[in-house]
Amino acid sequence: MPNRLPSLSGYGVTWSPNKRVAIVALVLTALLAIAATAAWFTGRAEHHDNSNTASQASSSSPTEAAPKSSGGSGSGSVPKPVQIAEPVAFAKAAAQMLWSYDTRDTSRDQQLAGMRAWMTTETKYNDWASVSGQVPDPLLWSRMADQDQHATGTATEGHYPGAFKQALAEDPSAITEAYIYVVTVNGHQQIEWKKGGGGAEDRAVTLAVQCRPNHDCTLAAIAPSVTQ
């Protein structure tokens, strides 16, 4: 995907005027829906190409394709937010959460509820659409569940992208408005489904995380996939 960013000093993190920090969280995630969805579906594309059962599911009736319920109102297999106050460490944990799912015991609603729990409660900086946009629609989630599809993410490395570090160097006090940090995480995702199907792929995601002093970090948004 082309790296097209607005002219707001790299990630738009000049952050001198008051409201510019609020815009940053939105600007950073403008391309998320496309980038994150593509990453999420890559493993599934291989699955649909190699599974006869998945092909049969595509012609099933609406009733048969209804999302499975795990029988609970919690967040299923989605891990609870970690209590970490350091941006890079939190971003690595959040990336692992985003790259992991288990349709065997987690409904789509539970997946969304579990992911939302990681988000900042400050509406001004919360770009929930950029995160929830990763989750497949109910019909596709149901087909994945028919195949017991599940994935485990592993974060191997996290760092501040160069443009973000440069913006902070130019104006160190700018971060104090919203305390939103930009972190790129690299890792991999292991996907498995019925009858021994599966595969592994490298993953990279850039996250905007909010880490106010004396508070645990929270997720603000998923940013464009800039990994420099």
Secondary structure by P-SEA (a helix, b strand, c coil): ccccccccccccccccccaaaaaaaaaaccccaaaaaaaaaaaaaaaaaccaaaaaaaacccccccccccccccccccccccccccaaaaaaaaaaaaaccccccccaaaaaaaaaaacccccccccccccccccccaaaaaaaaaacbbbbbbbccccccaaaaaaaaacccccccccbbbbbbbbbbbbbbcccccbbbbbbbbbbccccccbbbbbccccccccc
